[in-house]
């Protein structure tokens, strides 16, 4: 009761003499501190907004320009060529403004206009410089004179200390490739998958499309590229993600694992507290725009647009065939925690500051110690977000639109993020070959009712202290959540730390009000909908086959000694493994980023090429010599690298064709070519997880503090999903998903073994590592 009284700012009693008002000094102090913190936050945001708004110039440069103009006027030199006098005559006449004052004001206005023009000129020049991509196609270690000059100019115009969003206005727009280039690249990509007759027919269909209606569709697409910030991203988000009515669990969401070998503490509440506190630190930097933007070569900036929706964000289901929508809530100060079928609301601030890790540990331990039972329908309530979208949308509108249900749902959807204190233990166990597989499945779908799949991300903390993240895919791609996760893990292990007993450091403030249970009144009809969603989700989860494997014979170091791209090396190994598994080649998807352009997201690299298939066939042909294999390998690797670079620089195939298809549907034009292209299944879908974006953990000094990457569910019913991360010099981790129900992938362990055998075992006579 004492804690409850401290949560009340004032009390009053009615007496014969009137109302006796009693104010709580402690609570009023916290209200005051919260207000001060809020105003400080606004001031910092305003300051950083100004710095970003005038970048690559600075506010101080305005003063320099004003002083320079005023100095020339006192020297009786008019640099404005009469414009200052024109401004002066345009100023309203006032008896309070002397002629000298009007002259000074006119000079300041001219200087300000000149300064703003200078900013726009710098941005235009920087945008033009960033549109140059010749550097990415140059051989590693070799740089042309023009590229060196370009680098110097970009450095000069990039300023000294850019903020997260400083470069946004200077990033170039994603270019629309020509129809001829896209069609030619497409035909080249399908050549190894078609026989002569099929390829000839495809050429006819493609050439017919090139004549008509391609020019008409291209014209409208170019018009969009001039008008919109990015001609792909909004349609990609809407049609690929938000319009889908199928479950997003497994089919869309992806996961990210904890450190592979290390668990800093086995105390669940302690680990959760440090992780949450580190996330709050990251969120504060993010909201203030104080994070350093990622830059290729340390110079070329990447788009930071996707970071805006990381926290306080929820995907809201749309009715029937309508879109889901995103709601972003600003400045939210609470977290919702799920544990053993109950929902708890935890305040993250106290007295105008973040709760310390020790205070968060206390709150989470209170939740773990809570013995109350779930309310009717509460246990499996999150499964609504795991099932089909339409039943969830209808149930939300009918049963969660008023009363306690609305208040509780609002608490979840407006929370900074969602956290599950899981009652299972997971992680890598060298003595259990299936440990990583079970860990991956738990992060991907859990029990189908213990993650809120609509939140931007769900933090999962297991009872043994292991942790991980499940991310909703439509708001961002894996490098964005990976950036935050790297910061959080480094902060947790190397800055916050733990006591010898495994608790969080710092004093315990037991006067904190405990977490509050969210209340629900879920009728039987709604409980039936919840159960239906759960059964659909469980069917999907039970069908997912997962294999995570560690390859530690060698890693990035040895591959680079072969003067080969590590990504190309692994992609060729995957082609070889798949061919050994199926005896045939398949359309292969590899995700590439386009974040060198404003609001860029991803592009597809079609990894199965004529060059890669020639190499694979040579590897299976005993009559082929090692020298011949090596030559074919280098040719295939170079081809893959070139395609990856084309995709990064806006010259990919699939996003262009996708947008042409959307335009054709809007215009009511039927295109057999586009229909066929977009219906082709990706039976091998691959992605590389970025490693060490921030370089906060020195893996040479701390080799055990390496991440395990993350993964996703199978894209095709009869195919494989393969995510991999090249961890340091001597480790490659694979996350391989498929479906039990498909006869094509029922022997998935064979494919896993084929990957391991396709990667050479560090033998000096092996074709890949031979000098």
Secondary structure, 3 states (H helix, E strand, C coil): CHHHHHCCCEEEEEECCEEEEEECHHHHHHHHHHHHHHHHHHHHHHHHHHHHHCCCCCHHHHHHHHHHHHHHHHCCCCCCCCHHHHHHHHCCCCCCCCHHHHHHHHHHHHHHHHHHHHHHHHHHHHHHHHCCCHHHHCCCCCCCHHHHHHHHHHHHHCCCCCCCCCCHHHCCCCCCCCHHHHHHHHHHHHHHHCCHHHHHHHHHHHHHHHHCCHHHHHHHHHHHHHHCCCCCHHHHHHHHHHCCCCCCCCCCCEEEECECCCCCCCCHHHHHHHHHHHHHHHHHHHHHCCCCCCEECCCEECCCHHHHHCCCEEEECCCCCCCCEEEECCCCCEEEEEECCEEEEEECEECCEECCHHHHHHHHHHHHHCCCCCCCCCCCHHHHHCCCHHHHHHHHHHHCCCHHHHHHHHHHHCCCCEEEECCCCCCCCCCCCCHHHHHHHHHHHCCCCCCCCCECEEEEECCCCCEEEEECCCCCCHHHHHHHHHHHHHHHHHHHCECCCCCECCCCCCCCCCCEECCCCCCHHHHHHHHHHHHHHHHHHHHEEEEEEEECCCCHHHHHHCCCCHHHHHHHHHHHHHHHHHCCCCCEEEEEECCCCCCCCEEEEECCCHHHHHHHHHHHCCCCCHHHHHHHHHHHHHHHHHHHHHHHCCCCCHHHHHHHHHHHHHHCCCCHHHHHHHHCCCCEEEEECCCCCCCCCCCCCCCCCCECCEEECCCCCCCEEEEEEEECCCEEEEEEEEECCCCCCCCHHHHHHHHHHHCCCCCCCCCCCCC
